[in-house]
Each structure stands twice: as C-alpha cells, then as structure tokens.
Amino acid sequence: MQPSILEQGFDLMLFGMGTVFVFLTLLVFATRIMSWAVNRFFPEPEPIMAASPAQPSPGSTAAVDPKVLAVIQEAIHQHRAKHMP
C-alpha cells in the first residue's frame, strides 16, 4: 500500500530537519576546533605596557579648545530647542 501524502510530507520534514541539525552540529564542532587551533598555534601577543607621558583623562575638559566647546554647546542647545516641546 502506498503511503499517504501526509506521511510522505512528514518523512520529508524529518529528513530535512535531521539534515539541517546534523550540518549545524558539525559546523559548531568545526568552528570550535578551528578556534582552538588558531588560539593554540597563533596566540595573541600580550600588550607591552610602555611608559607614556601623562595624558589627560577622557572626561576632562582642560584639553578641549574653547571654540570647539562653544560649537558643541550651541549644537546641543539647537537640538534641545528643536526636539523639546
């Protein structure tokens, strides 16, 4: 007796999903193996901490030119005036 169209569809769905599952599982393992190999044979060099002159912290405004500061403040003022009710 021939299987019904519903049984054929179910078999095809299981075969397709199984194929995708196996492929993705192999892909995950291959990616992990390649990652391990790259980290094992080509490790990242450790950064060398060189003595550098004192630099201002990113949050300080002492190094900002007054003209640039005025332009930034004006841009913020215009933005707030445009978008605030």
Secondary structure in CASP SS format (residue, H / E / C, confidence):
PFRMAT SS
TARGET T0000
AUTHOR 0000-0000-0000
METHOD secondary structure of the structure
MODEL  1
M C 1.00
Q C 1.00
P C 1.00
S C 1.00
I H 1.00
L H 1.00
E H 1.00
Q H 1.00
G H 1.00
F H 1.00
D H 1.00
L H 1.00
M H 1.00
L H 1.00
F H 1.00
G H 1.00
M H 1.00
G H 1.00
T H 1.00
V H 1.00
F H 1.00
V H 1.00
F H 1.00
L H 1.00
T H 1.00
L H 1.00
L H 1.00
V H 1.00
F H 1.00
A H 1.00
T H 1.00
R H 1.00
I H 1.00
M H 1.00
S H 1.00
W H 1.00
A H 1.00
V H 1.00
N H 1.00
R H 1.00
F H 1.00
F C 1.00
P C 1.00
E C 1.00
P C 1.00
E C 1.00
P C 1.00
I C 1.00
M C 1.00
A C 1.00
A C 1.00
S C 1.00
P C 1.00
A C 1.00
Q C 1.00
P C 1.00
S C 1.00
P C 1.00
G C 1.00
S C 1.00
T C 1.00
A C 1.00
A C 1.00
V C 1.00
D C 1.00
P H 1.00
K H 1.00
V H 1.00
L H 1.00
A H 1.00
V H 1.00
I H 1.00
Q H 1.00
E H 1.00
A H 1.00
I H 1.00
H H 1.00
Q H 1.00
H H 1.00
R H 1.00
A H 1.00
K H 1.00
H H 1.00
M C 1.00
P C 1.00
END
